[in-house]
Amino acid sequence: MTVERGRVDRAERTEHPPDAGRPVPAQAVRSEAGDASRAQIRRETAEADRKLQLDRAPPEGDGDGPHPELSERQRDVLEQRRQELTERYSKDYARLSHDPDRGGPNPKGRIEAATALHLRERGLLPRDVDRPPGPDMGDFVATVDGRRQHWDIKQFRDRWPESVREPEGRPYTPAKGGYSSEQFVKKVGEQLAEGRTVILDTRSVRQETIDDMVRIVREQGWGSHVKWYP
């Protein structure tokens, strides 16, 4: 009987451990809550770091489709990147700034040169990209698969500088280089008719304009003949 009683006692101790039914100490509860809170903070911090890195990275698409409208921060970061490339490849920048259509270096030619360097850095233009030998031959030229290929950059704008305030209710009138669907079709169509690939620079347009460009490119069947920047 003693042995049997001992077995019963051990069974009871196994089924009902000493701590069963006792309240969990407040310190343990606080510890578990603290662990959960710290884990949440780590997740939120990691997400914030990810967004910060994206914000600091130059906005870059794959060339086959447009980047969404740039924020002010993205434009600043992109311009910093372009400036870095013009300084790193200063000799190439000077050479590519020479615009045959305007007889030499000029502000527009320098903007196009910075764009070309950025596209070249990302592998979207060949390493030997250069200016054409004469006017009316597009903006850039290079040899691809044994053939000479020409590119023309088209930059449109629908943003006024911050210092310019439009009168209330005044409709937007495209200035030189400004955007309208008709001008877009005309200017891009002219270059494509010459057998050139058109690079569409969307740095200075709003999302609604980008959407309109995409619509026209799709309707005109231009998809394989245009590239997008950035």
N, C-alpha and C positions, 0 to 999 in steps of 0.2 A: 504494500500500500504506500509505503514511503516513496518507493521509486516511482509509482504511478503519480503520486501527488507532485513529485518534483517535475515530472514531465508536464503536468497540467500547469504548474507555476511558470515553467519556461515558455509554454505555448501562450499563456496569457501575456507574458512579458513581450513576446514576439509580436502578437497581434495588437497590443496596445503599448507602443513605446512610451517612455517616460514623458516625452514632450507633446504627445497627442492631446489635442483639446486645449493646450495652453495658448494664450494670446501671443502673437508675434511681437517681439520687443519693438518699441517705437524707433529705436536706432536702426534696426534692420529695415523697417519700412522706409525711413529717410534715405538709407543707403541705396535701396533699389530705385527709389524715385530720383535720386541724384544721378545714378547711372543712366537712367532713361533720358534725363534732361541733358546730360553731357553728350550722349549719343546724338540727340536731336541737334544740339549746338554744332557738333562736328559735321553733321549732314548739311546744315544750313551754311556753315562756313565753307565747306567744300563746294557747294553750289554757287555761293557768292564768288569764290575764287575762280570757278570755271567761267562765270559770266564776265568777270573782270579781265581774264585772259582773252576772251573773245572780243571784248571791247578794245583791248590794247592791240590786238592783231589787225593788220591791214585787211580791209574787206576785199576778198578775192573770190571771184567765181571761176567756173571752168571754161569760160569763153563761149559755151554752147547755149547759155541762157543768161538773162540779166540778173544782176544782184538787186535785191530789193532797195528801195529808196534809202539813201545813206542818211544817218543821223549826223548831227553837227560833230559829235565825237568821232564818228567813223571817218568823216571827211578830213578832220584834223590828222588822224592817224595815217590815213592814206597819203596826205600831202607830205607828212614826215617821211614816209617810206619812199616816195618819189624823190624827195630831196636827198635822202641817203644814197639812192642809186645814181643820181646825177653827180654826186661828189665821188662816189666809188669808181665810176666809169667816166671820169671827166673828159677824157679824150674822145670816147665814143659819143658822149653827150654833145661836145662841141661839133663833131662831124655831123651828127644826126640833126642838129639844130639848123643846119644850112638847108633852107627850103628853096628848091629851084623855082617853084611857082612865084616866089617873091624876091628872087635875086640874092638870097643870102640869109644869114641869121635874123630872126625877128621874134617878137613875143609868141606868136602863134606857133612858129616852128619849134621854139623851145618847149612849149607845152606838149606838142606832138612827140618831141624827142624823149621827154620824160615818160610819156605813155609807152612808147616803143621799148624803152629800157625795161620798164616794169613787165610788159608782156614777154619780152625776151627772157627775163629772169625767171618767169614762170613757165617757160617752154612753149608759149603760145605764138612766138615769132622765132624764126631761125636765128642762130648765133651770128650769121653773116648778114643780117638785115642792114640795109643801107638806104640812102636817099637815091632816087632815080637820077640818071645823068642829065635830064632836062625837064622843062616844065610840061604840064598836062600829061603826066605819066603816073598819077597817083602820088601818095605821100611816101611810101616805102617800097622797096623791092628786095628780093632775095632769090636764090636758086633753090628750088625744092624738087627733088627727084629728077634732076637734070633739066628742069624747066624754070624759066624766069617767072616769078609770081609777083603780082603787085597788090598792095593794100592801100586803102584810103580811110582815114579816120574822120568820122563825122561826129562832132559834139554839138548837141542841142541844149538850149537853156529855157527853163520856164520859171526860174527863180530870180527875183530882183535882189541886188545886194541889200544887206541889212540897213544901210544908210538911206535907201530909197523907199519912200512910202507911197503906195498907190492910193490915189483918191478913192474914197468909198464908192463902190458901184461901178468904177471904171472897168470896162472889159479889157482883158489882156490882149495886147497887140504885139505879135512877134516882131522883135527888132532883128537886126542882122545876127544870124546865128540862133535866133529864137526858134521855138517849136510851133509848128502847126502840122496837121496830118498831111495837107497838100504839099507843103515844102519837104516834108519827110519823104513822101513817095517820090517826088521829083528828084531830090538830091541823091538819095540812095539809088534810085533807078538809073540815073545817069552813070554812076560809077559801075554798077553791075553790068550795064550795057557795054562797057569797055573791057569787061572780063576781069575786073578787080574784085577782091574780097573787101567788104566794107566792115570796119570796126566801129561799132556804135558805142560812143562814150556817154554814159548816163549819169555822170557824177553830179550834174547840175540840173536834173529834172526830178519832178515829183513822181510818186507812185502811179498816179492816174495817167501821166504821160508815158511812163514805162509800159503800163498795160496797153496803151494805145499803140505803141511801137510793136509790142509783141503781136497784137491783133493784126496789124498791117503786114508784118513779116510772114505770119502764118497764111493770111489770105493771098498774098502775092507769091507764095511758094519760094521765098528767099532763104529759108532756113539754113541750107547748106552753103550759102554764099555770104553769110554775115557772122561776125564774132562780136561778143559783148564785152565791154569794159566798164567798171572793174570786175 
